[in-house]
Amino acid sequence: MTDVAIGYPPLVQGGATSWDRRYVIAETTFARGQDYGASGRMVRTERYKYVVYDTGSRREQLFDLNADPNEMNNLAADPEYRPELNEHRKLISEWAAETGDEFPLVRPV
């Protein structure tokens, strides 16, 4: 069980109705056998999930989890969601600066 699961069982198990934090950050690396593939960082706010990967032509993903809980519609390239995209870029950039994470992020514009 992860630290998040230990610290937030009601939230992880679906029993909580609210968060006591503004956002949650996660790091991931996809493994292919003994080789490592793409790595990413994710910030999850109450409504949105933003993911940025270190490789690929479409490195960013933004999902409105209220309207799209199955994460089928990537809003990162939609101009209407530019404010939300930049807000989440800012959150993850601030976290990276605070923690010394040197992951190649996309900076807010």
C-alpha positions as CSV (number, residue, x, y, z in Angstrom):
1,M,0.0,0.0,0.0
2,T,1.3,3.4,-0.9
3,D,1.8,6.4,1.5
4,V,-1.2,8.0,0.0
5,A,-3.3,5.0,0.6
6,I,-2.1,4.7,4.2
7,G,-2.7,8.4,4.9
8,Y,-6.0,8.8,3.1
9,P,-7.9,5.5,3.2
10,P,-11.4,7.2,2.9
11,L,-10.3,9.2,-0.2
12,V,-8.5,6.3,-1.9
13,Q,-11.4,3.9,-1.2
14,G,-14.1,6.3,-2.4
15,G,-15.6,7.0,1.0
16,A,-14.5,10.6,1.4
17,T,-16.5,13.5,-0.1
18,S,-13.9,16.2,0.2
19,W,-10.1,16.7,0.4
20,D,-8.1,18.4,3.1
21,R,-5.5,19.5,0.5
22,R,-5.6,21.7,-2.5
23,Y,-3.9,19.1,-4.7
24,V,-2.0,15.8,-4.8
25,I,1.2,15.1,-6.8
26,A,2.3,11.7,-8.2
27,E,5.4,10.5,-10.0
28,T,5.4,7.6,-12.4
29,T,7.7,5.6,-14.6
30,F,6.4,3.0,-17.0
31,A,8.6,-0.2,-17.1
32,R,8.9,-2.6,-20.0
33,G,10.5,-5.7,-18.6
34,Q,13.9,-4.6,-17.4
35,D,13.8,-1.3,-19.4
36,Y,12.2,1.9,-18.2
37,G,9.9,3.7,-20.6
38,A,8.2,7.1,-20.3
39,S,8.2,9.0,-17.0
40,G,5.6,11.5,-15.8
41,R,4.3,13.8,-13.2
42,M,0.7,14.3,-12.3
43,V,-1.2,16.9,-10.3
44,R,-4.8,16.2,-9.2
45,T,-7.0,18.9,-7.9
46,E,-10.6,18.4,-6.9
47,R,-11.9,18.8,-10.4
48,Y,-8.9,18.3,-12.8
49,K,-6.1,15.9,-13.5
50,Y,-3.0,17.2,-15.3
51,V,-0.3,14.9,-16.5
52,V,3.0,15.7,-18.2
53,Y,5.4,13.1,-19.6
54,D,9.1,13.3,-20.5
55,T,8.6,12.0,-24.1
56,G,6.1,12.1,-26.9
57,S,4.6,14.6,-29.2
58,R,1.7,15.2,-26.9
59,R,3.4,15.4,-23.6
60,E,0.5,16.9,-21.7
61,Q,-2.9,15.7,-20.7
62,L,-5.7,17.6,-18.9
63,F,-9.0,16.0,-17.9
64,D,-12.1,17.5,-16.3
65,L,-12.9,14.6,-13.9
66,N,-16.4,16.0,-13.2
67,A,-17.4,15.9,-16.9
68,D,-15.1,13.0,-17.9
69,P,-14.4,10.6,-15.0
70,N,-13.0,8.0,-17.4
71,E,-10.4,10.4,-18.8
72,M,-11.4,10.0,-22.5
73,N,-11.2,13.7,-23.6
74,N,-7.8,15.3,-23.3
75,L,-8.4,19.0,-22.9
76,A,-4.7,20.1,-22.9
77,A,-4.8,21.5,-26.5
78,D,-8.3,23.1,-26.1
79,P,-7.9,26.9,-25.9
80,E,-11.0,27.1,-23.7
81,Y,-9.1,25.3,-21.0
82,R,-5.9,27.3,-21.2
83,P,-6.4,28.9,-17.8
84,E,-6.9,25.5,-16.1
85,L,-3.9,24.1,-18.0
86,N,-1.7,27.0,-16.9
87,E,-2.9,26.8,-13.3
88,H,-1.9,23.1,-13.1
89,R,1.4,23.7,-14.8
90,K,2.0,26.3,-12.1
91,L,1.1,24.0,-9.3
92,I,3.4,21.2,-10.5
93,S,6.2,23.7,-11.3
94,E,6.1,25.1,-7.8
95,W,6.1,21.6,-6.3
96,A,9.1,20.7,-8.5
97,A,11.0,23.8,-7.3
98,E,10.2,23.1,-3.7
99,T,11.3,19.4,-3.9
100,G,14.3,19.8,-6.2
101,D,12.6,17.7,-8.9
102,E,14.4,18.2,-12.2
103,F,11.8,16.6,-14.4
104,P,11.3,18.4,-17.8
105,L,8.1,20.2,-17.1
106,V,6.1,22.5,-19.4
107,R,6.1,26.0,-17.8
108,P,3.0,28.1,-17.6
109,V,2.5,30.7,-20.4
